[in-house]
Amino acid sequence: MSLSKKRKVDTECRVFQEKWSSSYLFTELNGKAVCLVCSQHVAVLKEYNLRRHYVSLHADKYDNFQGQRRREKVNELLAGLKKQQSVFTHSRDISDAAVKASYLIANEIAVASKPFSEGEFVKTCMMKAAEIVCPEKRQAFANISLTRNTVADRISDLSVDLDSQLKQKVKSFIGFSVAIDESTDITDVAQLAIFIRGVDDTLTITEEFVELVPMTDTTTAADIFTALVGALDRVGVDWSRAVSLATDGAPSMIGKKAGVVTKFREKVQSANGGRDFWTFHCILHQEALCCKSLKMDNVMKVVIQTVNFIRSRSLNHRQFDSLLREKDHIYGLPYHTEVRWLSRGAVLRRFFDLREEIEQFMEEKGKPVLEFHSAEWMQDLAFMVDVTEHLNNLNKQLQGRNKVVTQYYDSIRSFKLKLSLWETQLAGGDAAHFPCLKNVCATQHVADMKRFKDKITALLREFEQRFQIFGELEKDFNVFCSPFTVNPTDLPVSIQLEIIDL
């Protein structure tokens, strides 16, 4: 028995013919025949199907249209169909724009760390503005959904999308470094923040936040290491391409036998065949620790006690602010916050600038600050103001994204050169780069600059000790900092000839 082959519609090369528009009131839309009268679709482009639809549903009404009248009627029906399609397209465009606006606003809410419920407040503000600026567009703004649940969903979608982009980007890394920091939040839950920075074969640098891992139980080195490895495995890193790890310097992080750094290095070197792997203590954190080496507690104790007396009592605070307004001072006296590294410099600077007003106010309150009458203490205060201002400027230089380690190295090296200069100048009694100290010494007897020189010497020694790893990497840094002057013999064999050609 012979088997007949099944017919396939897509092999019969059926094409819509223009004459069918006039004969049966049909047009072609997206590869299908669409009736101009009732907008029904005919799946197969076959004349018999179109004719049967026309005869059974529309012939009685439209057979009377012949010649020019029929052509005009067809054009009218075609125009009506196009207008209907444009309305649907416009509505779809408006809807897409509203959804896009919803995502953009949700992203801004997340970046600003605002509550999800802020979306409804934002929408209320937009509606009020639209009523005044563009009343005809009010409905377009009304279509933007910004309820609390919608904002939460939008942010969740954005998070998933960013996570997928990071996973794709990680696959292209030819080398990457990791930075971690463990801190406790206001609910007493330890949070492990993980960041990654990688470079691809086009030397494009990507720096991204990977995950914030809550440590609900203990925070031993093993716990932190497990959480770190799990987060990096989730994004699909190639462990053989890890080059460095930066930590906050806690004992559980840098322990030589079982610290996170040791475990991480062992895992990386087992994957890369034992190549070099560098570990760093957070550069900003080390700079802040260097500041503590000044140890001028005789100044800070008096400043903090005086500031707390003024700020911690509401009446004192109001009266002091009133005194400042009488003397045309705009800014008041801030609190000192130990965990905020720039706080000490700001408090000292304001305390020094308002020293006359503070002295007057404290005497009126029966709490005179006797140190204001000590020339030596005032010189110490002025020195602290100047040196902390220099340190704060360094701290600000070290902050910010998209910086490479050679930039940090340049900033630290230049500051150490400044310390050496100040050490020499203070030893000779020159306070040229310490304007507050110079000002105080001009109104009082000449200060003993040797004790300030000793402070600078101790600070320089602290920088040398904490940033000694930079000295070990100096030859490697020179390739990036000054490739035209670097000694080729100090470089790997694979790039020596290329450097010489430069």
C-alpha positions in Angstrom: 0.0 0.0 0.0 1.4 3.4 -1.0 1.3 6.1 1.6 0.2 9.5 0.4 2.4 12.4 1.6 0.9 15.0 3.9 0.5 18.5 2.4 2.3 21.2 4.2 1.0 24.8 4.0 4.4 26.4 4.3 5.6 24.5 1.2 2.9 25.7 -1.1 4.3 29.3 -1.4 0.9 31.0 -0.9 1.1 34.7 -1.2 -1.5 37.3 -0.5 -2.8 38.9 -3.7 -3.7 42.5 -3.9 -7.0 41.8 -5.8 -8.3 40.0 -2.7 -8.5 43.4 -0.9 -11.1 44.7 -3.4 -12.9 41.3 -4.0 -13.2 40.0 -0.5 -12.3 43.0 1.7 -9.1 41.5 3.2 -5.6 42.7 3.8 -2.3 41.1 4.9 -1.0 41.7 8.4 2.0 39.9 9.9 1.7 37.1 7.3 -2.0 36.5 7.9 -5.1 37.6 6.1 -7.2 40.0 8.2 -10.8 41.0 7.4 -11.2 44.7 7.0 -14.8 44.6 8.3 -14.7 42.3 11.4 -10.9 42.1 11.9 -11.0 38.3 12.0 -7.9 36.3 10.9 -7.8 33.6 8.3 -4.9 31.3 9.1 -4.3 30.0 5.6 -3.7 32.4 2.6 -6.1 30.6 0.3 -8.6 32.3 -2.0 -11.3 29.8 -1.2 -11.1 30.5 2.6 -11.3 34.3 2.0 -14.2 34.0 -0.4 -16.2 31.8 1.9 -15.7 34.2 4.9 -16.8 37.1 2.7 -19.9 35.4 1.2 -21.1 34.0 4.5 -20.7 37.2 6.6 -20.4 40.4 4.5 -21.6 39.8 0.9 -25.2 41.0 1.6 -24.0 44.4 2.8 -21.0 45.1 0.6 -21.9 43.6 -2.8 -23.8 46.8 -3.6 -20.4 48.7 -3.6 -18.9 48.4 -7.1 -16.3 50.2 -9.1 -15.0 53.5 -7.6 -17.4 53.3 -4.6 -15.9 49.9 -3.7 -12.3 51.2 -4.0 -13.2 54.1 -1.7 -14.8 51.8 0.8 -11.7 49.5 0.8 -9.4 52.5 1.4 -11.8 53.7 4.2 -11.7 50.3 5.9 -7.9 50.2 5.5 -7.5 53.6 7.1 -9.7 52.5 10.0 -7.6 49.4 10.6 -4.4 51.4 10.6 -5.8 53.9 13.0 -6.9 51.2 15.3 -3.4 49.6 15.2 -1.8 53.0 16.0 -4.0 53.4 19.0 -3.0 50.0 20.3 0.7 50.7 19.6 0.5 54.1 21.3 -1.2 52.5 24.4 1.5 49.9 24.5 4.3 52.5 24.2 2.7 54.5 27.1 2.5 51.3 29.2 6.1 50.4 28.4 7.2 53.9 29.4 5.3 53.7 32.7 7.0 50.4 33.5 10.4 51.8 32.6 9.8 54.9 34.8 8.8 52.6 37.6 12.0 50.7 37.4 14.1 53.9 37.3 12.5 55.4 40.3 12.8 52.1 42.2 16.5 52.0 41.4 16.9 55.6 42.8 15.0 54.6 46.0 17.4 51.6 46.4 20.5 53.6 45.7 19.4 56.3 48.3 18.6 53.5 50.8 15.1 54.9 51.2 12.1 52.8 52.5 10.1 51.1 49.7 7.0 53.0 50.8 8.7 56.2 49.6 7.5 55.3 46.1 4.0 56.4 47.0 5.3 59.7 48.3 7.3 60.2 45.1 4.2 59.5 43.0 2.1 62.0 45.0 4.7 64.6 44.3 4.8 63.8 40.6 1.0 64.0 40.3 0.9 67.4 42.0 3.6 68.7 39.7 1.9 67.2 36.6 -1.4 69.0 37.4 0.5 72.3 37.2 3.2 71.7 34.6 1.5 69.4 32.1 -2.2 68.6 33.0 -2.6 66.8 29.6 0.0 64.3 30.7 -1.5 63.6 34.1 -2.8 60.2 33.2 0.7 59.1 32.0 2.1 59.8 35.4 -0.9 58.1 37.0 0.0 54.9 35.1 3.4 54.7 36.9 2.9 52.1 39.7 5.0 52.9 42.8 3.2 51.0 45.6 5.4 49.5 48.3 5.0 46.0 46.8 5.7 47.2 43.3 8.9 49.0 44.4 10.0 45.8 46.2 9.4 43.7 43.1 11.2 46.2 40.9 14.2 46.2 43.1 14.2 42.4 43.3 14.1 42.2 39.5 17.0 44.7 39.2 19.0 42.7 41.7 18.5 39.5 39.8 19.5 41.2 36.6 22.6 42.8 38.1 23.5 39.4 39.5 23.2 37.7 36.1 25.3 40.5 34.5 28.0 40.0 37.2 28.1 36.2 36.5 28.6 36.9 32.8 31.2 39.5 33.5 33.1 37.2 35.9 33.6 34.6 33.1 35.7 37.1 31.1 38.0 38.0 34.0 41.7 37.2 33.4 42.5 38.3 36.9 40.5 39.5 39.9 40.9 40.6 43.5 38.5 40.4 46.5 37.8 42.8 49.4 35.9 41.8 52.5 34.8 43.5 55.7 32.9 42.1 58.6 30.9 44.5 60.9 27.9 44.3 63.2 24.7 46.1 62.4 22.2 47.7 64.8 20.4 44.3 65.4 23.7 42.7 66.6 24.0 40.6 63.5 27.4 40.3 61.9 27.4 41.2 58.2 30.1 40.2 55.8 30.4 42.5 52.9 32.1 41.1 49.8 33.4 43.1 46.8 35.1 41.9 43.7 37.3 43.8 41.1 38.3 42.1 37.9 40.0 42.9 34.6 39.2 41.3 31.2 41.4 40.8 28.2 40.6 44.3 26.9 41.9 45.8 30.3 38.4 46.9 31.2 38.1 47.1 35.0 34.9 46.0 36.7 34.3 46.7 40.4 31.1 45.3 41.9 29.5 44.5 45.2 29.0 40.7 45.4 26.9 40.0 48.5 26.2 41.0 52.0 26.2 37.7 54.0 24.6 37.7 57.4 26.6 35.8 60.0 23.8 34.7 62.4 26.1 32.5 64.5 29.8 32.6 65.3 32.2 34.7 63.2 35.3 32.5 63.4 37.8 32.4 60.5 36.2 29.1 59.3 32.7 30.7 59.3 33.9 33.7 57.4 35.9 31.6 54.9 32.9 29.3 54.2 30.6 32.3 53.6 33.2 34.0 51.3 33.8 30.8 49.2 30.1 30.2 48.9 29.5 33.8 47.6 32.3 33.6 45.1 31.3 30.1 43.9 27.8 31.4 43.4 29.0 34.0 40.8 31.2 31.4 39.2 34.8 32.8 39.7 37.8 30.9 38.4 39.9 30.5 41.5 43.1 30.2 39.5 42.8 33.8 38.5 42.6 35.4 41.9 45.5 37.7 42.6 44.8 39.4 46.0 42.6 39.7 49.0 42.0 42.8 51.1 40.6 42.5 54.7 39.8 44.7 57.6 42.8 43.4 59.6 40.8 41.6 62.3 42.6 38.7 64.0 40.2 36.2 62.6 41.1 37.5 59.1 44.9 37.7 59.2 45.7 34.8 61.6 48.9 33.0 60.2 47.8 29.5 61.0 44.0 29.4 60.5 43.0 32.9 59.4 40.8 33.7 56.5 43.8 35.0 54.6 45.7 31.8 55.1 42.8 29.6 54.0 42.0 31.8 51.0 45.7 31.8 49.9 45.9 28.0 50.2 42.7 27.5 48.1 43.9 30.0 45.4 47.4 28.6 45.1 46.1 25.0 44.9 44.2 26.2 41.8 46.9 28.3 40.2 49.9 26.1 40.8 51.5 28.1 43.6 51.8 31.5 41.9 52.1 34.6 43.9 49.1 35.8 45.9 49.0 39.1 47.7 47.0 40.1 50.8 46.4 43.6 52.0 45.1 45.2 55.1 42.5 47.9 54.1 44.5 50.9 53.1 42.0 53.4 54.5 41.8 51.5 57.8 45.6 51.5 58.1 45.7 55.2 57.5 43.2 55.8 60.3 45.2 53.6 62.6 48.3 55.6 61.8 46.5 58.7 63.0 46.0 57.2 66.4 49.8 57.0 66.9 49.8 60.7 67.6 48.5 60.0 71.1 47.9 63.6 72.2 45.3 62.6 74.8 45.9 65.8 76.8 44.3 67.7 73.9 41.5 65.4 72.9 40.3 64.8 76.5 39.7 68.5 77.1 38.2 69.0 73.7 35.7 66.1 74.0 34.7 67.0 77.6 34.1 70.6 76.6 32.1 69.7 73.5 30.0 67.2 75.4 29.2 69.7 78.1 27.9 72.1 75.4 26.1 69.6 73.2 24.7 67.1 75.6 22.6 69.6 77.5 19.8 71.2 75.4 19.9 74.5 77.3 23.6 74.8 76.9 23.4 74.0 73.2 20.7 76.6 72.6 22.6 79.3 74.5 25.9 78.6 72.8 24.2 78.7 69.4 22.6 82.0 70.4 26.1 83.4 71.3 27.5 82.3 68.0 24.7 84.0 66.1 25.4 87.2 68.0 29.0 87.0 66.7 27.9 86.1 63.1 29.1 82.5 63.2 27.1 80.3 60.8 28.2 76.9 62.0 28.0 75.4 65.5 30.1 72.8 67.3 29.8 69.2 66.1 30.0 66.0 68.2 33.2 63.9 68.1 32.5 60.4 66.8 35.3 57.9 67.2 34.2 55.5 64.5 34.1 58.3 61.9 37.6 58.8 60.9 37.2 62.4 59.6 35.3 63.4 62.8 38.3 64.3 64.9 39.7 66.7 62.4 36.3 68.5 61.9 35.8 68.8 65.7 39.3 70.1 66.3 39.1 72.6 63.5 35.8 74.0 64.7 37.0 74.0 68.4 40.1 76.0 67.4 38.1 78.5 65.3 35.6 79.1 68.1 38.0 79.0 71.0 37.3 82.5 72.1 33.5 82.0 72.2 34.0 78.6 73.9 36.2 80.2 76.6 33.7 82.9 77.2 30.7 80.5 77.4 32.4 78.1 79.7 33.4 80.9 82.1 29.8 82.2 82.1 28.7 78.6 83.1 31.2 78.4 85.9 33.2 75.7 84.1 36.3 77.6 82.9 38.7 75.7 80.7 42.0 76.4 82.3 43.9 75.0 79.4 43.0 78.0 77.3 45.5 79.9 79.5 48.3 77.4 78.9 50.6 78.4 76.1 51.9 74.9 75.7 48.4 73.4 75.5 47.3 75.9 73.0 50.3 75.0 70.8 49.5 71.3 71.1 45.9 72.1 70.1 47.0 74.1 67.1 49.5 71.3 66.1 46.7 68.7 66.3 44.4 70.8 64.2 47.0 71.1 61.5 48.2 67.5 61.4 44.7 66.0 61.5 43.8 68.3 58.6 46.7 67.0 56.6 45.7 63.4 57.5 42.0 64.0 56.6 43.1 65.3 53.2 45.1 62.1 52.6 42.0 60.1 53.7 39.8 61.9 51.2 42.4 61.2 48.4 42.3 57.5 49.2 38.5 57.4 49.0 36.4 56.7 45.9 35.7 54.0 43.4 37.7 52.9 40.3 41.1 53.4 41.8 44.0 51.0 41.3 46.6 50.2 44.0 49.3 52.2 42.3 47.2 55.4 42.9 47.1 54.5 46.6 50.8 53.8 46.6 51.5 57.3 45.0 49.3 59.0 47.6 51.0 57.2 50.6 54.5 57.7 49.1 53.9 61.4 48.6 52.5 61.8 52.1 55.6 60.1 53.6 57.7 62.6 51.7 55.7 65.4 53.2 56.3 63.9 56.7 60.0 63.8 56.0 59.9 67.5 54.9 57.9 68.5 58.0 60.3 66.6 60.2 63.2 68.5 58.9 61.5 71.9 59.0 60.2 71.4 62.6 63.6 70.4 63.7 64.8 73.8 62.5 61.9 75.6 64.2 60.0 76.2 61.0 56.2 75.6 61.1 55.5 76.8 57.5 53.1 74.0 56.7 51.3 74.2 60.1 49.3 77.5 59.8 47.4 77.2 63.1 50.6 76.4 65.1 52.4 79.3 63.3 49.5 81.6 64.2 49.5 80.6 67.9 53.3 80.9 68.1 53.1 84.4 66.6 50.9 85.6 69.5 52.8 83.7 72.2 56.4 82.9 73.0 58.2 80.7 70.6 57.2 77.0 71.0 59.5 74.1 71.5 59.3 72.6 68.1 61.3 69.5 69.1 58.3 67.8 70.7 56.3 68.3 67.5 59.1 67.0 65.4 59.1 63.9 67.5 55.4 63.4 66.8 56.0 63.7 63.1 58.9 61.2 63.4 56.6 58.7 65.2 53.9 59.2 62.6 56.4 58.6 59.7 57.7 55.5 61.5 54.0 54.2 61.8 53.4 54.8 58.0 56.7 53.0 57.1 55.7 50.0 59.3 52.0 49.7 58.2 52.7 50.2 54.5 55.9 48.2 54.2 54.1 45.8 51.7 54.2 48.7 49.2 58.0 48.6 49.3 57.9 44.9 48.4 55.7 45.7 45.4 57.5 48.9 44.3 59.2 47.3 41.3 55.9 45.9 40.1 54.2 49.3 40.5 56.9 51.0 38.5 55.7 49.2 35.4 52.4 51.1 35.6 53.6 54.3 37.1 56.7 54.9 34.8 57.1 52.3 32.1 59.6 54.5 30.3 62.1 54.6 33.1 61.7 51.2 34.7 64.7 48.8 34.6 63.9 45.9 32.2 66.0 43.5 34.2 63.6 43.9 37.2 60.6 42.7 35.0 59.4 39.3 34.0 61.1 37.9 30.9 57.8 37.8 29.0 57.6 41.7 28.9 61.2 42.8 29.0 61.6 43.3 25.2 58.2 45.0 24.9 59.2 47.5 27.6 62.5 48.2 25.9 60.6 48.9 22.6 58.6 51.6 24.4 
